[in-house]
Amino acid sequence: MRLVWLGALSALAVLMAVFTPYVFRTESPWQGIAWLVMLAGTVALTAVLLRAELLIRRQRR
């Protein structure tokens, strides 16, 4: 189940990376900053969850 969540978060990170350039074409620069913050947060959370998954698997062995 955890791997499903990791896959979903990874897909979300990819979608945000694809759509971020379109956000920069808006009139408000704050929207672009907000998207970058969300992208960075999603990537960081995915990395943390992946690391936690690897540590849990290592402890079970």
C-alpha positions as CSV (number, residue, x, y, z in Angstrom):
1,M,0.0,0.0,0.0
2,R,2.9,2.4,0.8
3,L,4.3,1.8,-2.7
4,V,0.9,2.8,-4.2
5,W,1.1,6.1,-2.3
6,L,4.7,6.7,-3.4
7,G,3.6,6.1,-7.0
8,A,0.7,8.5,-6.7
9,L,3.0,11.2,-5.2
10,S,5.6,10.7,-7.9
11,A,2.9,11.1,-10.5
12,L,1.7,14.2,-8.8
13,A,5.3,15.6,-8.8
14,V,5.6,14.9,-12.5
15,L,2.3,16.6,-13.3
16,M,3.3,19.6,-11.3
17,A,6.6,19.8,-13.1
18,V,4.9,19.6,-16.5
19,F,2.3,22.3,-15.7
20,T,4.6,24.7,-13.9
21,P,5.7,26.5,-17.1
22,Y,2.1,27.3,-17.9
23,V,1.6,28.9,-14.5
24,F,4.5,31.3,-15.1
25,R,2.5,32.9,-17.9
26,T,-0.1,34.2,-15.5
27,E,-0.2,37.8,-14.4
28,S,0.5,37.1,-10.8
29,P,4.1,36.1,-9.9
30,W,2.9,34.7,-6.6
31,Q,1.1,31.8,-8.4
32,G,4.4,30.8,-10.0
33,I,6.1,30.9,-6.6
34,A,3.3,28.9,-5.0
35,W,3.6,26.2,-7.7
36,L,7.3,26.0,-7.1
37,V,6.8,25.6,-3.4
38,M,4.3,22.9,-3.9
39,L,6.6,21.1,-6.4
40,A,9.5,21.3,-4.0
41,G,7.3,20.1,-1.1
42,T,6.0,17.2,-3.2
43,V,9.4,16.1,-4.3
44,A,10.8,16.4,-0.7
45,L,7.9,14.4,0.7
46,T,8.3,11.7,-1.9
47,A,12.0,11.4,-1.1
48,V,11.2,11.2,2.7
49,L,8.5,8.5,2.1
50,L,10.8,6.5,-0.1
51,R,13.6,6.6,2.4
52,A,11.2,5.6,5.2
53,E,10.0,2.7,3.0
54,L,13.6,1.5,2.4
55,L,14.4,1.7,6.2
56,I,11.3,-0.2,7.1
57,R,12.1,-2.9,4.6
58,R,15.7,-3.1,5.9
59,Q,14.5,-3.5,9.5
60,R,12.2,-6.4,8.5
61,R,15.0,-8.5,7.1
